[in-house]
Amino acid sequence: QVQIAESGGGLVQPGGSLRLTCSTSGLIWDYYHVAWFRQVPGKEREAVGCVNKSDGSIFYSDSVKGRFTISRDNDGKTAYLQMDDLKPEDTGVYYCNAYRPGDATNSWGPGTQVTVSS
């Protein structure tokens, strides 16, 4: 059974940094793309970025490009989201997603709250 858990969220001032961790178990890591999403109340969940399982290429949404960095540790079956120069509009619940294209399996963690406020 695939299990995903996010950690590292919290309260940070504008301009600050946080590093989120996505820990996984129960999956064959190499089969999955990994992505980060975020959601605020009243809005749809939006993709922040994702890293391709095959070639390691990374996509970022325009709203975070140049400030956020995604990485994956293939040995540890872990992914990270380094968030720098945080802005109040980055506030939300951040979710880690593991997607297996072979059978379109989607797995989500419970999310971690990020609040950017002075």
Secondary structure, 3 states (H helix, E strand, C coil): CCEEEEECCEEECCCCCEEEEEEEECCCHHHCEEEEEEECCCCCCEEEEEECCCCCCEEECCCCCCCEEEEEECCCCEEEEEECCCCHHHCEEEEEEEEECCCCEEEECCCEEEEECC
